[in-house]
Amino acid sequence: MSHRVWIGLGSNLDQPRRQVLSALEDLAGLPLTELSASSSLYGSRPVGPQDQPDFVNAVAVLDTLLSPLALLDQLQALEQRHRRVRQRHWGPRTLDLDILLYDDRVLDLARLVVPHPWLTSRAFVVQPMLEIDPELCLPDGQPLNRLCAAAPSNDLKRLSL
């Protein structure tokens, strides 16, 4: 059975736009997975430490046969191929890939929490999700479009290709 999964992408190092576009291509090549949709690219100020470059973000929708943890392993391997280094919390990175939603599941595992715990407080996540599906609801039935206004914008702007 195929699972609908929403993935957040972000980069602010080593040509961030190129990193995100390359990661979208990589997501399309994951085993047992199909890239169903992707948002526009968005630029925003960083969350957390401000002594770093602005971010480029996007959201992708995958249809996958992978389990949540198998998909997480694939995403973390992809981050490593993009030379991701974890130096500080909310610090700069070449690529960040987050599982935002996995079907309508609610997961609280040692390695993975779904829905992503910061999903509703990040305009750079909510806005691209709503671009793909303006009627999207969270697993608890709450419409995502009601949460968009409450998320800090961090100077979010849609980027031209």
Secondary structure, 3 states (H helix, E strand, C coil): CCEEEEEEEEECCCCHHHHHHHHHHHHHCCCCEEEEEECCCEEECCCCCCCCCCEEEEEEEEEECCCHHHHHHHHHHHHHHCCCCCCCCCCCCCCEEEEEEECCCCEECCCCEECCCCHHHCHHHHHHHHHHCCCCECCCCCEHHHCHHHCCCCCCEECCC
